[in-house]
Amino acid sequence: MTGVLEHRREYLRLMRQITLDKGFFSVTDIHAAAKIPRSTAQDWVNRLLREGCVFLREEKRGRSAARYAAISAIPSSTCRRIFTTVDGEKVEIYHDCMSGACAAFCGYHHALAGGVLSHVERDGTLLRECASIGYRDVPVGLMPLPAVGVIGVERKGDSVIQKIRCIGGPAYSLSDMMARAEGVIRIDTHHNGHIVQGDVWTQAMLHVTIGIDDTDSDEGGATFALALALLSYVTRIKGVLPISHHVVMLNQDVFVKTAGNSASYIEVAVLPERFDELTEKVLRFVADESLSREWGIAIRTGLGVPGPLREYGKRVREQVISRTIAEATAEMFGISLVGGNGVIGALGAVALAGLPNEILLDPVRDILV
């Protein structure tokens, strides 16, 4: 059923886009754009016709194909993706929105409500929320009350369930839009007057942080650019979703460096069964694209950064660290290191993950452990 819903969203979104671009679409348009058999494209057009999502604009005449149009070109959902990563009792919830303003609205009200959320932050259109499995009731309503709040998080098998209570615009989003976001399995809602409460089902994914360093050389290249390309590459894997890309400044006094001695890390959410494929493709990509033989990768799963690991990040900005220390630290926390001496900085990037950009980019800023 999940696959059918994903295909429905994909094809309906495509039909709406083509309707916006040229005023109509044909079965051939869908066949070519979606790269599916013509018969499959016709089946989906017929199905969405029956559901009332599209209508027949012009019947087939001779060699002229039938023309169809989407009922509404208004985006079916302002939510691009909604997904979750899990580490024991810890959960991180991600809402990737079409609008920074909508993300800011939800972030403000979610933080105001509190509930099971311990931290809420926004990076552009991505809303990122830290929670623990459990339940905590919160009131919602008109100002000064929050309009929406996350009142509970549950884990059932391979699924995470967010319990959301809301009113007004957020209630419309919960009832009519969020179910269309990538990553959502289903939403169960019930109404109590103007208040809507819903259970948002998503898959329980692994949180993976990948540190990269020493991929450039005196002849060119830049680690930040390779890391960003890597993020784009690995998120083409089915079951891998992007979270973030960050640059981290390391010890400026290290004598073996090409320029400013910065490393990068990326964060992704991955289905557990796709983790090995993700790791394999990360190693192959960095090895193929690096201009330095000393490239290094650090791969860690899990949420939060333990104090001793953060201490390593602090030291790698203040001292010259040996590879032996990096390897011992990585072994302590189950972190995979691959490559040359770049693993020292790559592990440093992983150890500093989650800090504000103001600290990541200023190598003399103090880090509390």
N, C-alpha and C positions, 0 to 999 in steps of 0.2 A: 504493500500500500504506500509506503514511504516513497518508493521509486516512482510510482504513478503520480503522486502529488508533486514531486520534484519536476517531472517531465511536464506536467500541466502548467506549473509556474513558468517554466522555461519557454514553452511554446506560446503561451498566452502573452508573456512579456515580449516575445519576438513579434507576434502579430500586432501588438499595440505599437511597437516601435516602427514597423513598416507602415502601419496606418498613419502614424505621425509624419513619416518621411514623404509618402507619396499619395496618401489619401485612401489607399486600399491595398489589399494583398491577394495573391493567388496561391493555389496549392503549390505551384511550381516555386514561388518565392520561399515558402516554408521548407519545401524539399531541398532547395539549394542552400539556404541560410543555415538550417539546422543539420544538414548533411545526413538526412534520414531517407529511407525509401519513399518514393512518391505515394505508395499505398498507405504507409504509416502517416504521412502528412495529411492525406485525405481523411483518414480515420479520425485524426485529432481535430481537424476542421469540422467534421460532422459532429463529433462529440461536443465541441464548444458551441456549435450552432444550437444543439439541443438544450444546452445549459443556459443559453441566452447571453453568452459572453461575446459572441460575434454575430453579425447578420449578413445575409446575402445582399450585396449591393447591386450586382448585375449578373443575370443568368448567362450561362455559356451560349455563345452564338457562333456557329460555324467553327472557325479555328480560334476564335477569341475565348480564352479561358474565363470561367466564372470569377467574379471579383467579390471579395469579402472585406469587411471592415470591423475593427474592434468596437464594441459598444462605447468604451470610454478610453481616451488616451491619457487620462489622469493616472499617475503612478498607482499601481495596485497596492503598494506598500512603501512607506518612507523608510522602512527597516530593510537594509540590504542583507545583513546577517545577524543572527542571534545564536550564540553558542557558549559552551561552558567547559572549563577545565577543572579537574578534581584531583586532590592529593589528600587522601584520608578524609578528615572532617572539613578540610579547607576547600572552598569553591571560589573560582573567579568566573564572573558573568561578563560577557562582552555583547554590547549592542553596537553594530556598525550601521550608522544612519546615513541617509542621503543628504541630510542637512545638519550643519554644525549648530544651527539655532535649535533644532529639535533635540539634538543630543544634549545641548546646554540646558534646555527646559527639563528634560527627564533627569539629568544629573543633579540639578538644583533640588528638585522635588524628592528624588530618591534619597539624597543626603539629608534633607530636612526631615523626612519620615524616619530615617534610621532603620528600624526593624532589625532584620538579621544582617544588614550591611554594616561592615566595620570601616570601610573606606570606599570613596567614590572619586574617580578622577576622569577627566575628559582630555583626549588628545585629538583635536580636530573633530572629525565626525565619529570617532570611536569612544564609546562610553565603557569604562572598565570599573568593575565593582568587586570588592572582596567580601566574602560572606563565609559563614560557617553553617553546616547542616543543623537545622533546628527550626523553631517557630517563635515569633515574637509579634504580638498583635500591635497594630498602630491604627489610629484614626485617620481617615482621609475626608476631604470635603473642600469647600471654598476657602479662599484666603481668610485668615492666615494659616489654615491647615494645609498640609501637603495635598496635592491633587493625585499623587500616585505613590505607592510604597511597596517594597518587597517584604512581605510578612513571613515568608517561610521558604526554606530550601530542603528538598528531600532527595534521597538517592534510592532508586528502585532498579536493581539489576544494572544494565548498561545505560540507564537514563537518569537525568537530573531534572527535577521538577521545581520550577520557580513559582511561588504563590504570590500573585500580584493583586493588589486592591487599588481601585482607581475610580475617578469621576471625570466627566467632561471629555476634553480632547483625548487624554490617555485612555479613557474607557472605549472611545471609538477605535483607537489604535489597537487595543487589546482584542476587541470583538471582531474587527473587520480587516486589520492590516497585518498584524504580527505573524499570523499563521502562514503568510506568504513569504516570510523571510527565509533565506537559506539557513539551514541548520535546525529549523523548528520541525519537530516530528508531528506534534499536534497541540492544540490548545482547547482546554475544556473550560467553559465560562458559565457563570450563572449570575442573574441580576437580582438586586435587592433595592428596588426603587431606582434612584439615579446612580447607585453604587454598583460597580461591576467587579467581580472577583474571578480570577482565572488561574488555571494551572498551565504553565508553559513547559512543554516537554522538549528537552534537547538531549543529545547524546553526551555521555560522560567521556571527555577527551583528555589526553595527556597534555600537560604544559611543557614545552621544550624550549630551552634557551641555548642558542648556539653562538659561541664566541669565536672570532676570527682575527688573526693578526699576521703581520709580515707577509702580505701577499703582493706587495709592490716592490719595485727596485729603483735604482738610480735612473734607469732608462724610461720609467713611466709606471702607470698604474696607480691605484688608490684602493686601500682596503675598504673604505666606506662604500665605494662604487661597486666593488665585487660583492660586498655583503648585501647591498640593495638588490643587485641582480640575482643573487642566490635566493633571496626572499621571494622574488617574482617567479623564479624557476621552480622551487619546491612546492609552492602553493598551487601549481598546476596538477600536483598529485591529488587524486581523488581521496578525500578524507583528511586533507591538510589545509588549514585556514590561517591566514596571516594575522598577526597581532601587532608587532612593532619592529622598528629598526632604530638603533641608537649608536652614536659615536661616543667613545670613552677616551679621554686623554690620560696617558700613563706617565711614567717617570721621564721628565724632560732631560735628565742628566745621563741617560743611557747612551753610551758612545756608539753603539751599533744601531743606527736608525737612519731612515731615509729622509725624514723631515720632522714632523711634529710629534712623532711617536704616539699615534692614536690607534686604538683597536676598535672593533665594532662588535655588536651582538644583535641578533635577531631573535624574536620570539614567535613561535607558531603553536597552534593547537593541532593535535594529530590523534586520529583514532588509534587505539593501541595496536590493532592488527596491521597498521601502516607504518609503525615506528621503524622497523628494520629497513623498509624500502626508503623511508626518509633519510636514515643515516647513510645508507649506501649512496644515494644520489648526492647528498651533501659532500661526502668525501670525494666522489668522482668530479663534481663540479669545481670545487676549490682546487684540487690537484691539476685539473686541466686549464683553469683560468688564471692561476697565480703566475706572476712573473718572477717570483723569488722561490728558491729551493727551500727556504726556511719557513714556509707557510705553516701555520698551526691552527688546529680546530679544537674547541672544547665543547662537549655536548652534555647538557644536564637536563634531567626531567624533575618536575616537582615545582611547588609554589613556595614563595618566600625564600629568603637567604639566611641560613644559620649564622650566628655570630662569628664562629671561627672561620667560616668561609669569607665573610665580609672582611675579617681581619686580613686575610690574604690579599684582597683587593686593595686595602689601605696600604699594605706593605709594598705591593707592586708599583704603587705611585710614589713611594718614598725611598725605596731601596733598589739595588740591583739583585734580582732574585735568580737563583740557580734553577736549572731544569729539575734537579733532584727534589727541591722543595715543592715545585709545581706538581710533580708526579705524586709525591706523598700526600699533598693536599687533595688532589683529584681522587686518589684512591680512598681517602677518608670519607668522601661524600659521594662516591659512586659516579664520578664524572669521567667520561671517556675523553682521552686526549689522543690526537693523531697528528703526525707531522713533525716538523723540525722545531727549532727553538721558538718559533712563533706561538707554541702552546703556552708559553709563560704569560704572554700578554692576552692570549685568547681566554685563558682561565681567569685572568684579572678582569676582563670584561664581564664574564659570567658572574664573578664574585661581586661586582658593583651593580649588577642589574637591579632595576627597580628604584634607583635613586633619581632625584629630579635632574633634569638636564643642566641646571645651574651648577650642580656638583659634578656631574659626569664630564662637563666640558672645561672645568676649572681645576687643574691638577694640584693647586695649592689649597683648595678648600678642605676643611677638616671633615672627616667622616666619623660619625659616631657608631660605635660597634656595640 
